[in-house]
């Protein structure tokens, strides 16, 4: 829950979401995953690229709520929440990826929670966010 801003980029990997999240090259970026189902192997302590999540936001279509790997120590949701990363699901990530591919990376914001500002306020906040 909360709000976050960053540069929208996409990842086409079918696996390796944990490595993507912890890769410092994604610092201040909102990563859109094109794979429709993300999180099914959970999060473990061996596959981290670094000690923390670097993305500023995470966009998936259908997150797995229950991991199915014997190596899993936490769910993807638990790890994102523990590290304060705002995510969103239920998005047509393939359509969003096509949009980004055709128009290039762009500033975005993710807003969640009960007290959401109106659409105009959210757009103004995205436009005022650092490039």
C-alpha positions as CSV (number, residue, x, y, z in Angstrom):
1,X,0.0,0.0,0.0
2,X,1.1,3.5,-0.7
3,X,2.4,5.4,-3.7
4,X,5.5,5.1,-5.7
5,X,7.0,6.7,-8.8
6,X,9.6,5.6,-11.4
7,X,10.5,4.9,-15.0
8,X,8.3,2.2,-16.4
9,X,10.3,-0.7,-18.0
10,X,9.3,-4.2,-18.8
11,X,10.8,-7.7,-18.3
12,X,10.0,-10.5,-20.6
13,X,11.5,-13.3,-18.5
14,X,9.2,-16.2,-17.7
15,X,11.4,-16.9,-14.6
16,X,13.9,-15.0,-12.5
17,X,11.6,-12.4,-11.0
18,X,13.5,-12.5,-7.7
19,X,16.8,-11.8,-9.6
20,X,15.1,-8.9,-11.4
21,X,13.7,-7.4,-8.2
22,X,17.1,-7.4,-6.5
23,X,19.2,-6.3,-9.5
24,X,20.6,-2.8,-8.8
25,X,20.3,-1.9,-12.5
26,X,16.5,-1.6,-11.9
27,X,17.0,1.1,-9.3
28,X,14.1,3.7,-9.4
29,X,12.3,1.7,-12.1
30,X,8.8,0.3,-12.1
31,X,9.1,-3.1,-13.6
32,X,6.2,-4.6,-15.7
33,X,6.4,-8.4,-15.9
34,X,5.1,-9.7,-19.2
35,X,4.7,-13.3,-17.9
36,X,1.1,-13.7,-16.8
37,X,1.7,-15.6,-13.6
38,X,4.4,-14.3,-11.2
39,X,5.5,-15.5,-7.8
40,X,4.8,-19.2,-8.0
41,X,8.2,-20.1,-6.6
42,X,8.1,-17.6,-3.8
43,X,11.2,-15.9,-2.5
44,X,14.3,-17.7,-1.1
45,X,17.6,-16.4,0.3
46,X,19.9,-18.0,-2.3
47,X,18.7,-16.3,-5.5
48,X,19.1,-12.7,-4.6
49,X,21.3,-10.5,-6.8
50,X,21.8,-8.2,-3.8
51,X,20.5,-7.9,-0.3
52,X,17.5,-5.7,-1.1
53,X,14.9,-5.0,-3.7
54,X,15.9,-2.1,-6.0
55,X,12.7,-1.6,-8.0
56,X,10.5,1.3,-7.0
57,X,7.3,-0.5,-8.1
58,X,6.2,-3.9,-9.5
59,X,3.4,-4.6,-12.0
60,X,2.1,-8.1,-12.6
61,X,-1.0,-9.6,-14.1
62,X,-1.8,-12.5,-11.8
63,X,0.4,-12.9,-8.7
64,X,0.7,-16.4,-7.1
65,X,-0.6,-16.2,-3.6
66,X,0.8,-19.6,-2.5
67,X,4.3,-20.5,-3.6
68,X,5.0,-24.1,-4.7
69,X,8.7,-24.4,-4.3
70,X,10.5,-26.3,-1.5
71,X,13.1,-23.5,-1.5
72,X,10.6,-20.8,-0.8
73,X,10.9,-19.0,2.5
74,X,8.4,-16.2,1.9
75,X,5.7,-15.2,-0.6
76,X,6.4,-12.5,-3.2
77,X,3.7,-10.4,-1.5
78,X,5.4,-10.8,1.9
79,X,8.8,-9.8,0.5
80,X,7.5,-6.7,-1.4
81,X,5.6,-5.6,1.8
82,X,8.6,-6.2,4.0
83,X,10.8,-4.0,1.8
84,X,8.2,-1.3,1.3
85,X,7.8,-1.9,-2.5
86,X,4.4,-0.8,-3.9
87,X,3.0,-3.3,-6.4
88,X,-0.1,-3.6,-8.5
89,X,-1.8,-6.7,-10.1
90,X,-4.7,-7.4,-12.4
91,X,-3.1,-5.3,-15.1
92,X,-3.0,-6.4,-18.8
93,X,0.8,-6.4,-18.7
94,X,1.2,-7.5,-22.3
95,X,-0.8,-4.5,-23.6
96,X,1.2,-2.2,-21.3
97,X,4.4,-3.8,-22.6
98,X,3.4,-3.1,-26.2
99,X,2.6,0.5,-25.2
100,X,6.1,0.9,-23.6
101,X,7.8,-0.8,-26.5
102,X,6.1,1.6,-29.0
103,X,6.4,4.8,-27.0
104,X,9.5,4.2,-24.9
105,X,10.1,4.2,-21.2
106,X,8.1,6.8,-19.3
107,X,7.5,8.2,-15.8
108,X,4.7,6.4,-14.0
109,X,3.1,6.2,-10.6
110,X,1.4,3.4,-8.7
111,X,-1.2,4.4,-6.0
112,X,-2.9,2.0,-3.7
113,X,-4.9,2.1,-0.5
114,X,-8.1,3.4,0.9
115,X,-7.4,7.1,0.6
116,X,-6.6,7.5,-3.0
117,X,-6.4,11.0,-4.4
118,X,-8.5,12.0,-7.4
119,X,-7.1,11.2,-10.9
120,X,-6.0,14.8,-11.6
121,X,-4.0,14.8,-8.3
122,X,-2.3,11.5,-9.1
123,X,-1.4,12.7,-12.6
124,X,0.1,15.9,-11.2
125,X,2.1,13.9,-8.7
126,X,3.6,11.7,-11.4
127,X,4.5,14.7,-13.5
128,X,6.2,16.3,-10.5
129,X,8.2,13.2,-9.6
130,X,11.9,13.3,-10.3
131,X,13.0,12.1,-13.8
